[in-house]
Amino acid sequence: MSRINIIKYTSGLVVTIAGLNRYSYYVHELLVSLALFTLVFLILALAAFAAVFLWWASEQLANKSGPASRKVIVFSRRLIAAYARP
């Protein structure tokens, strides 16, 4: 698709949504709910990504440091495994 067609279809979609939003209260409520859900999902996804990234970074740091930190990692894995069991 050319850039002109993409702009034309996108602007048509925006105008349609704006027109429906002006005439329908329920469409307005659905769009607000969609926006809020998207925002909350994005925040939760970023929090999960940050947690995984921090875990990975701590593992990398522990692997590059001395054996004392490796013992701490092994100990923490044992604690996590103990809590994971039913």
PDB file as gemmi writes it, atoms N, CA and C in Angstrom:
CRYST1    1.000    1.000    1.000  90.00  90.00  90.00 P 1                      
ATOM      1  N   MET A   1       0.839  -1.181   0.000  1.00  0.00           N  
ATOM      2  CA  MET A   1       0.000   0.000   0.000  1.00  0.00           C  
ATOM      3  C   MET A   1       0.882   1.242   0.000  1.00  0.00           C  
ATOM      4  N   SER A   2       0.466   2.217  -0.713  1.00  0.00           N  
ATOM      5  CA  SER A   2       1.231   3.448  -0.732  1.00  0.00           C  
ATOM      6  C   SER A   2       0.921   4.277   0.511  1.00  0.00           C  
ATOM      7  N   ARG A   3       1.767   5.241   0.753  1.00  0.00           N  
ATOM      8  CA  ARG A   3       1.601   6.088   1.947  1.00  0.00           C  
ATOM      9  C   ARG A   3       0.295   6.881   1.883  1.00  0.00           C  
ATOM     10  N   ILE A   4      -0.113   7.286   0.709  1.00  0.00           N  
ATOM     11  CA  ILE A   4      -1.347   8.061   0.563  1.00  0.00           C  
ATOM     12  C   ILE A   4      -2.556   7.216   0.963  1.00  0.00           C  
ATOM     13  N   ASN A   5      -2.581   5.948   0.544  1.00  0.00           N  
ATOM     14  CA  ASN A   5      -3.698   5.070   0.905  1.00  0.00           C  
ATOM     15  C   ASN A   5      -3.751   4.814   2.406  1.00  0.00           C  
ATOM     16  N   ILE A   6      -2.600   4.631   3.027  1.00  0.00           N  
ATOM     17  CA  ILE A   6      -2.572   4.387   4.470  1.00  0.00           C  
ATOM     18  C   ILE A   6      -3.108   5.606   5.210  1.00  0.00           C  
ATOM     19  N   ILE A   7      -2.678   6.789   4.812  1.00  0.00           N  
ATOM     20  CA  ILE A   7      -3.160   8.013   5.457  1.00  0.00           C  
ATOM     21  C   ILE A   7      -4.660   8.179   5.233  1.00  0.00           C  
ATOM     22  N   LYS A   8      -5.116   7.851   4.020  1.00  0.00           N  
ATOM     23  CA  LYS A   8      -6.540   8.001   3.711  1.00  0.00           C  
ATOM     24  C   LYS A   8      -7.384   7.048   4.559  1.00  0.00           C  
ATOM     25  N   TYR A   9      -6.953   5.789   4.674  1.00  0.00           N  
ATOM     26  CA  TYR A   9      -7.712   4.824   5.462  1.00  0.00           C  
ATOM     27  C   TYR A   9      -7.648   5.143   6.955  1.00  0.00           C  
ATOM     28  N   THR A  10      -6.492   5.575   7.423  1.00  0.00           N  
ATOM     29  CA  THR A  10      -6.361   5.917   8.839  1.00  0.00           C  
ATOM     30  C   THR A  10      -7.224   7.114   9.184  1.00  0.00           C  
ATOM     31  N   SER A  11      -7.177   8.131   8.350  1.00  0.00           N  
ATOM     32  CA  SER A  11      -8.004   9.300   8.638  1.00  0.00           C  
ATOM     33  C   SER A  11      -9.489   8.965   8.538  1.00  0.00           C  
ATOM     34  N   GLY A  12      -9.855   8.081   7.619  1.00  0.00           N  
ATOM     35  CA  GLY A  12     -11.247   7.640   7.529  1.00  0.00           C  
ATOM     36  C   GLY A  12     -11.689   6.907   8.774  1.00  0.00           C  
ATOM     37  N   LEU A  13     -10.798   6.071   9.328  1.00  0.00           N  
ATOM     38  CA  LEU A  13     -11.112   5.351  10.560  1.00  0.00           C  
ATOM     39  C   LEU A  13     -11.263   6.315  11.725  1.00  0.00           C  
ATOM     40  N   VAL A  14     -10.382   7.284  11.810  1.00  0.00           N  
ATOM     41  CA  VAL A  14     -10.463   8.269  12.894  1.00  0.00           C  
ATOM     42  C   VAL A  14     -11.751   9.076  12.791  1.00  0.00           C  
ATOM     43  N   VAL A  15     -12.115   9.488  11.587  1.00  0.00           N  
ATOM     44  CA  VAL A  15     -13.349  10.258  11.401  1.00  0.00           C  
ATOM     45  C   VAL A  15     -14.568   9.409  11.752  1.00  0.00           C  
ATOM     46  N   THR A  16     -14.555   8.134  11.374  1.00  0.00           N  
ATOM     47  CA  THR A  16     -15.669   7.237  11.702  1.00  0.00           C  
ATOM     48  C   THR A  16     -15.804   7.065  13.213  1.00  0.00           C  
ATOM     49  N   ILE A  17     -14.683   6.851  13.897  1.00  0.00           N  
ATOM     50  CA  ILE A  17     -14.723   6.691  15.353  1.00  0.00           C  
ATOM     51  C   ILE A  17     -15.201   7.976  16.011  1.00  0.00           C  
ATOM     52  N   ALA A  18     -14.703   9.113  15.536  1.00  0.00           N  
ATOM     53  CA  ALA A  18     -15.131  10.394  16.101  1.00  0.00           C  
ATOM     54  C   ALA A  18     -16.616  10.619  15.852  1.00  0.00           C  
ATOM     55  N   GLY A  19     -17.107  10.257  14.667  1.00  0.00           N  
ATOM     56  CA  GLY A  19     -18.533  10.415  14.366  1.00  0.00           C  
ATOM     57  C   GLY A  19     -19.396   9.519  15.230  1.00  0.00           C  
ATOM     58  N   LEU A  20     -18.984   8.283  15.400  1.00  0.00           N  
ATOM     59  CA  LEU A  20     -19.733   7.379  16.272  1.00  0.00           C  
ATOM     60  C   LEU A  20     -19.656   7.835  17.722  1.00  0.00           C  
ATOM     61  N   ASN A  21     -18.521   8.360  18.098  1.00  0.00           N  
ATOM     62  CA  ASN A  21     -18.341   8.832  19.466  1.00  0.00           C  
ATOM     63  C   ASN A  21     -19.259  10.015  19.754  1.00  0.00           C  
ATOM     64  N   ARG A  22     -19.481  10.848  18.790  1.00  0.00           N  
ATOM     65  CA  ARG A  22     -20.313  12.035  18.989  1.00  0.00           C  
ATOM     66  C   ARG A  22     -21.791  11.661  19.145  1.00  0.00           C  
ATOM     67  N   TYR A  23     -22.216  10.631  18.453  1.00  0.00           N  
ATOM     68  CA  TYR A  23     -23.640  10.287  18.443  1.00  0.00           C  
ATOM     69  C   TYR A  23     -24.015   9.151  19.379  1.00  0.00           C  
ATOM     70  N   SER A  24     -23.046   8.443  19.914  1.00  0.00           N  
ATOM     71  CA  SER A  24     -23.387   7.289  20.729  1.00  0.00           C  
ATOM     72  C   SER A  24     -22.620   7.315  22.046  1.00  0.00           C  
ATOM     73  N   TYR A  25     -23.349   7.367  23.132  1.00  0.00           N  
ATOM     74  CA  TYR A  25     -22.744   7.361  24.457  1.00  0.00           C  
ATOM     75  C   TYR A  25     -22.077   6.020  24.735  1.00  0.00           C  
ATOM     76  N   TYR A  26     -22.670   4.927  24.263  1.00  0.00           N  
ATOM     77  CA  TYR A  26     -22.119   3.604  24.518  1.00  0.00           C  
ATOM     78  C   TYR A  26     -20.799   3.395  23.796  1.00  0.00           C  
ATOM     79  N   VAL A  27     -20.681   3.905  22.591  1.00  0.00           N  
ATOM     80  CA  VAL A  27     -19.415   3.809  21.871  1.00  0.00           C  
ATOM     81  C   VAL A  27     -18.345   4.601  22.618  1.00  0.00           C  
ATOM     82  N   HIS A  28     -18.735   5.748  23.140  1.00  0.00           N  
ATOM     83  CA  HIS A  28     -17.807   6.544  23.930  1.00  0.00           C  
ATOM     84  C   HIS A  28     -17.329   5.764  25.153  1.00  0.00           C  
ATOM     85  N   GLU A  29     -18.237   5.121  25.847  1.00  0.00           N  
ATOM     86  CA  GLU A  29     -17.867   4.329  27.019  1.00  0.00           C  
ATOM     87  C   GLU A  29     -16.965   3.161  26.637  1.00  0.00           C  
ATOM     88  N   LEU A  30     -17.242   2.512  25.517  1.00  0.00           N  
ATOM     89  CA  LEU A  30     -16.397   1.410  25.069  1.00  0.00           C  
ATOM     90  C   LEU A  30     -14.996   1.884  24.717  1.00  0.00           C  
ATOM     91  N   LEU A  31     -14.885   3.035  24.078  1.00  0.00           N  
ATOM     92  CA  LEU A  31     -13.571   3.562  23.726  1.00  0.00           C  
ATOM     93  C   LEU A  31     -12.778   3.960  24.966  1.00  0.00           C  
ATOM     94  N   VAL A  32     -13.443   4.542  25.949  1.00  0.00           N  
ATOM     95  CA  VAL A  32     -12.760   4.885  27.197  1.00  0.00           C  
ATOM     96  C   VAL A  32     -12.315   3.611  27.916  1.00  0.00           C  
ATOM     97  N   SER A  33     -13.178   2.597  27.936  1.00  0.00           N  
ATOM     98  CA  SER A  33     -12.813   1.326  28.568  1.00  0.00           C  
ATOM     99  C   SER A  33     -11.645   0.678  27.849  1.00  0.00           C  
ATOM    100  N   LEU A  34     -11.631   0.722  26.538  1.00  0.00           N  
ATOM    101  CA  LEU A  34     -10.518   0.172  25.757  1.00  0.00           C  
ATOM    102  C   LEU A  34      -9.231   0.918  26.065  1.00  0.00           C  
ATOM    103  N   ALA A  35      -9.300   2.226  26.147  1.00  0.00           N  
ATOM    104  CA  ALA A  35      -8.107   3.016  26.446  1.00  0.00           C  
ATOM    105  C   ALA A  35      -7.573   2.698  27.843  1.00  0.00           C  
ATOM    106  N   LEU A  36      -8.460   2.593  28.825  1.00  0.00           N  
ATOM    107  CA  LEU A  36      -8.034   2.268  30.187  1.00  0.00           C  
ATOM    108  C   LEU A  36      -7.454   0.864  30.277  1.00  0.00           C  
ATOM    109  N   PHE A  37      -8.097  -0.096  29.619  1.00  0.00           N  
ATOM    110  CA  PHE A  37      -7.586  -1.460  29.617  1.00  0.00           C  
ATOM    111  C   PHE A  37      -6.211  -1.515  28.969  1.00  0.00           C  
ATOM    112  N   THR A  38      -6.044  -0.804  27.868  1.00  0.00           N  
ATOM    113  CA  THR A  38      -4.755  -0.782  27.185  1.00  0.00           C  
ATOM    114  C   THR A  38      -3.688  -0.176  28.077  1.00  0.00           C  
ATOM    115  N   LEU A  39      -4.012   0.890  28.773  1.00  0.00           N  
ATOM    116  CA  LEU A  39      -3.059   1.536  29.663  1.00  0.00           C  
ATOM    117  C   LEU A  39      -2.669   0.620  30.823  1.00  0.00           C  
ATOM    118  N   VAL A  40      -3.638  -0.017  31.451  1.00  0.00           N  
ATOM    119  CA  VAL A  40      -3.352  -0.922  32.565  1.00  0.00           C  
ATOM    120  C   VAL A  40      -2.543  -2.124  32.087  1.00  0.00           C  
ATOM    121  N   PHE A  41      -2.903  -2.681  30.923  1.00  0.00           N  
ATOM    122  CA  PHE A  41      -2.165  -3.822  30.393  1.00  0.00           C  
ATOM    123  C   PHE A  41      -0.732  -3.426  30.070  1.00  0.00           C  
ATOM    124  N   LEU A  42      -0.524  -2.239  29.530  1.00  0.00           N  
ATOM    125  CA  LEU A  42       0.816  -1.767  29.214  1.00  0.00           C  
ATOM    126  C   LEU A  42       1.648  -1.605  30.478  1.00  0.00           C  
ATOM    127  N   ILE A  43       1.047  -1.052  31.519  1.00  0.00           N  
ATOM    128  CA  ILE A  43       1.773  -0.876  32.782  1.00  0.00           C  
ATOM    129  C   ILE A  43       2.147  -2.230  33.386  1.00  0.00           C  
ATOM    130  N   LEU A  44       1.224  -3.175  33.374  1.00  0.00           N  
ATOM    131  CA  LEU A  44       1.517  -4.509  33.909  1.00  0.00           C  
ATOM    132  C   LEU A  44       2.576  -5.232  33.077  1.00  0.00           C  
ATOM    133  N   ALA A  45       2.504  -5.095  31.765  1.00  0.00           N  
ATOM    134  CA  ALA A  45       3.504  -5.723  30.903  1.00  0.00           C  
ATOM    135  C   ALA A  45       4.881  -5.119  31.140  1.00  0.00           C  
ATOM    136  N   LEU A  46       4.952  -3.811  31.294  1.00  0.00           N  
ATOM    137  CA  LEU A  46       6.242  -3.175  31.575  1.00  0.00           C  
ATOM    138  C   LEU A  46       6.783  -3.584  32.942  1.00  0.00           C  
ATOM    139  N   ALA A  47       5.900  -3.733  33.924  1.00  0.00           N  
ATOM    140  CA  ALA A  47       6.340  -4.180  35.249  1.00  0.00           C  
ATOM    141  C   ALA A  47       6.881  -5.609  35.190  1.00  0.00           C  
ATOM    142  N   ALA A  48       6.207  -6.478  34.450  1.00  0.00           N  
ATOM    143  CA  ALA A  48       6.682  -7.858  34.309  1.00  0.00           C  
ATOM    144  C   ALA A  48       8.014  -7.885  33.565  1.00  0.00           C  
ATOM    145  N   PHE A  49       8.128  -7.076  32.524  1.00  0.00           N  
ATOM    146  CA  PHE A  49       9.388  -7.015  31.780  1.00  0.00           C  
ATOM    147  C   PHE A  49      10.511  -6.505  32.675  1.00  0.00           C  
ATOM    148  N   ALA A  50      10.228  -5.498  33.485  1.00  0.00           N  
ATOM    149  CA  ALA A  50      11.250  -4.960  34.386  1.00  0.00           C  
ATOM    150  C   ALA A  50      11.676  -6.006  35.413  1.00  0.00           C  
ATOM    151  N   ALA A  51      10.725  -6.786  35.927  1.00  0.00           N  
ATOM    152  CA  ALA A  51      11.064  -7.822  36.905  1.00  0.00           C  
ATOM    153  C   ALA A  51      11.952  -8.895  36.275  1.00  0.00           C  
ATOM    154  N   VAL A  52      11.609  -9.332  35.075  1.00  0.00           N  
ATOM    155  CA  VAL A  52      12.417 -10.354  34.397  1.00  0.00           C  
ATOM    156  C   VAL A  52      13.795  -9.796  34.054  1.00  0.00           C  
ATOM    157  N   PHE A  53      13.843  -8.551  33.596  1.00  0.00           N  
ATOM    158  CA  PHE A  53      15.120  -7.945  33.253  1.00  0.00           C  
ATOM    159  C   PHE A  53      16.010  -7.790  34.488  1.00  0.00           C  
ATOM    160  N   LEU A  54      15.441  -7.360  35.613  1.00  0.00           N  
ATOM    161  CA  LEU A  54      16.230  -7.233  36.834  1.00  0.00           C  
ATOM    162  C   LEU A  54      16.722  -8.586  37.332  1.00  0.00           C  
ATOM    163  N   TRP A  55      15.882  -9.615  37.208  1.00  0.00           N  
ATOM    164  CA  TRP A  55      16.328 -10.964  37.585  1.00  0.00           C  
ATOM    165  C   TRP A  55      17.486 -11.406  36.710  1.00  0.00           C  
ATOM    166  N   TRP A  56      17.351 -11.191  35.405  1.00  0.00           N  
ATOM    167  CA  TRP A  56      18.420 -11.580  34.473  1.00  0.00           C  
ATOM    168  C   TRP A  56      19.693 -10.806  34.769  1.00  0.00           C  
ATOM    169  N   ALA A  57      19.586  -9.507  35.028  1.00  0.00           N  
ATOM    170  CA  ALA A  57      20.761  -8.688  35.320  1.00  0.00           C  
ATOM    171  C   ALA A  57      21.437  -9.139  36.607  1.00  0.00           C  
ATOM    172  N   SER A  58      20.635  -9.505  37.606  1.00  0.00           N  
ATOM    173  CA  SER A  58      21.236  -9.985  38.855  1.00  0.00           C  
ATOM    174  C   SER A  58      21.944 -11.317  38.649  1.00  0.00           C  
ATOM    175  N   GLU A  59      21.390 -12.177  37.812  1.00  0.00           N  
ATOM    176  CA  GLU A  59      22.058 -13.448  37.498  1.00  0.00           C  
ATOM    177  C   GLU A  59      23.387 -13.197  36.785  1.00  0.00           C  
ATOM    178  N   GLN A  60      23.384 -12.274  35.836  1.00  0.00           N  
ATOM    179  CA  GLN A  60      24.617 -11.960  35.119  1.00  0.00           C  
ATOM    180  C   GLN A  60      25.667 -11.374  36.057  1.00  0.00           C  
ATOM    181  N   LEU A  61      25.237 -10.502  36.943  1.00  0.00           N  
ATOM    182  CA  LEU A  61      26.154  -9.901  37.905  1.00  0.00           C  
ATOM    183  C   LEU A  61      26.705 -10.954  38.854  1.00  0.00           C  
ATOM    184  N   ALA A  62      25.860 -11.870  39.288  1.00  0.00           N  
ATOM    185  CA  ALA A  62      26.318 -12.930  40.192  1.00  0.00           C  
ATOM    186  C   ALA A  62      27.295 -13.854  39.493  1.00  0.00           C  
ATOM    187  N   ASN A  63      27.071 -14.135  38.210  1.00  0.00           N  
ATOM    188  CA  ASN A  63      27.994 -15.003  37.487  1.00  0.00           C  
ATOM    189  C   ASN A  63      29.352 -14.356  37.288  1.00  0.00           C  
ATOM    190  N   LYS A  64      29.393 -13.037  37.179  1.00  0.00           N  
ATOM    191  CA  LYS A  64      30.666 -12.348  36.964  1.00  0.00           C  
ATOM    192  C   LYS A  64      31.394 -12.040  38.257  1.00  0.00           C  
ATOM    193  N   SER A  65      30.706 -12.153  39.369  1.00  0.00           N  
ATOM    194  CA  SER A  65      31.365 -11.876  40.646  1.00  0.00           C  
ATOM    195  C   SER A  65      31.847 -13.184  41.271  1.00  0.00           C  
ATOM    196  N   GLY A  66      32.288 -13.101  42.503  1.00  0.00           N  
ATOM    197  CA  GLY A  66      32.912 -14.253  43.155  1.00  0.00           C  
ATOM    198  C   GLY A  66      31.944 -15.337  43.572  1.00  0.00           C  
ATOM    199  N   PRO A  67      32.494 -16.407  44.164  1.00  0.00           N  
ATOM    200  CA  PRO A  67      31.671 -17.561  44.548  1.00  0.00           C  
ATOM    201  C   PRO A  67      30.695 -17.278  45.690  1.00  0.00           C  
ATOM    202  N   ALA A  68      30.940 -16.252  46.486  1.00  0.00           N  
ATOM    203  CA  ALA A  68      30.019 -15.967  47.596  1.00  0.00           C  
ATOM    204  C   ALA A  68      28.644 -15.590  47.077  1.00  0.00           C  
ATOM    205  N   SER A  69      28.587 -14.804  46.003  1.00  0.00           N  
ATOM    206  CA  SER A  69      27.282 -14.421  45.468  1.00  0.00           C  
ATOM    207  C   SER A  69      26.597 -15.604  44.791  1.00  0.00           C  
ATOM    208  N   ARG A  70      27.365 -16.526  44.245  1.00  0.00           N  
ATOM    209  CA  ARG A  70      26.753 -17.726  43.661  1.00  0.00           C  
ATOM    210  C   ARG A  70      26.078 -18.559  44.736  1.00  0.00           C  
ATOM    211  N   LYS A  71      26.667 -18.571  45.921  1.00  0.00           N  
ATOM    212  CA  LYS A  71      26.042 -19.291  47.026  1.00  0.00           C  
ATOM    213  C   LYS A  71      24.718 -18.634  47.408  1.00  0.00           C  
ATOM    214  N   VAL A  72      24.663 -17.319  47.345  1.00  0.00           N  
ATOM    215  CA  VAL A  72      23.420 -16.608  47.642  1.00  0.00           C  
ATOM    216  C   VAL A  72      22.361 -16.935  46.597  1.00  0.00           C  
ATOM    217  N   ILE A  73      22.766 -17.015  45.328  1.00  0.00           N  
ATOM    218  CA  ILE A  73      21.826 -17.372  44.252  1.00  0.00           C  
ATOM    219  C   ILE A  73      21.292 -18.786  44.463  1.00  0.00           C  
ATOM    220  N   VAL A  74      22.164 -19.722  44.801  1.00  0.00           N  
ATOM    221  CA  VAL A  74      21.733 -21.103  45.055  1.00  0.00           C  
ATOM    222  C   VAL A  74      20.779 -21.132  46.241  1.00  0.00           C  
ATOM    223  N   PHE A  75      21.096 -20.375  47.285  1.00  0.00           N  
ATOM    224  CA  PHE A  75      20.217 -20.317  48.460  1.00  0.00           C  
ATOM    225  C   PHE A  75      18.849 -19.740  48.100  1.00  0.00           C  
ATOM    226  N   SER A  76      18.825 -18.664  47.314  1.00  0.00           N  
ATOM    227  CA  SER A  76      17.545 -18.066  46.939  1.00  0.00           C  
ATOM    228  C   SER A  76      16.736 -19.009  46.054  1.00  0.00           C  
ATOM    229  N   ARG A  77      17.402 -19.751  45.178  1.00  0.00           N  
ATOM    230  CA  ARG A  77      16.681 -20.737  44.353  1.00  0.00           C  
ATOM    231  C   ARG A  77      16.062 -21.823  45.210  1.00  0.00           C  
ATOM    232  N   ARG A  78      16.765 -22.238  46.266  1.00  0.00           N  
ATOM    233  CA  ARG A  78      16.206 -23.239  47.177  1.00  0.00           C  
ATOM    234  C   ARG A  78      14.965 -22.694  47.886  1.00  0.00           C  
ATOM    235  N   LEU A  79      15.030 -21.428  48.299  1.00  0.00           N  
ATOM    236  CA  LEU A  79      13.870 -20.826  48.952  1.00  0.00           C  
ATOM    237  C   LEU A  79      12.692 -20.735  48.013  1.00  0.00           C  
ATOM    238  N   ILE A  80      12.939 -20.335  46.768  1.00  0.00           N  
ATOM    239  CA  ILE A  80      11.861 -20.230  45.782  1.00  0.00           C  
ATOM    240  C   ILE A  80      11.272 -21.608  45.505  1.00  0.00           C  
ATOM    241  N   ALA A  81      12.130 -22.626  45.404  1.00  0.00           N  
ATOM    242  CA  ALA A  81      11.641 -23.980  45.156  1.00  0.00           C  
ATOM    243  C   ALA A  81      10.813 -24.484  46.337  1.00  0.00           C  
ATOM    244  N   ALA A  82      11.210 -24.106  47.553  1.00  0.00           N  
ATOM    245  CA  ALA A  82      10.459 -24.533  48.737  1.00  0.00           C  
ATOM    246  C   ALA A  82       9.071 -23.900  48.756  1.00  0.00           C  
ATOM    247  N   TYR A  83       8.955 -22.654  48.342  1.00  0.00           N  
ATOM    248  CA  TYR A  83       7.651 -21.994  48.304  1.00  0.00           C  
ATOM    249  C   TYR A  83       6.798 -22.467  47.126  1.00  0.00           C  
ATOM    250  N   ALA A  84       7.439 -22.951  46.081  1.00  0.00           N  
ATOM    251  CA  ALA A  84       6.694 -23.393  44.904  1.00  0.00           C  
ATOM    252  C   ALA A  84       6.028 -24.743  45.125  1.00  0.00           C  
ATOM    253  N   ARG A  85       6.557 -25.529  46.027  1.00  0.00           N  
ATOM    254  CA  ARG A  85       5.956 -26.839  46.297  1.00  0.00           C  
ATOM    255  C   ARG A  85       4.627 -26.665  47.029  1.00  0.00           C  
ATOM    256  N   PRO A  86       3.646 -27.530  46.717  1.00  0.00           N  
ATOM    257  CA  PRO A  86       2.342 -27.421  47.407  1.00  0.00           C  
ATOM    258  C   PRO A  86       2.364 -27.910  48.828  1.00  0.00           C  
TER     259      PRO A  86                                                      
END                                                                             
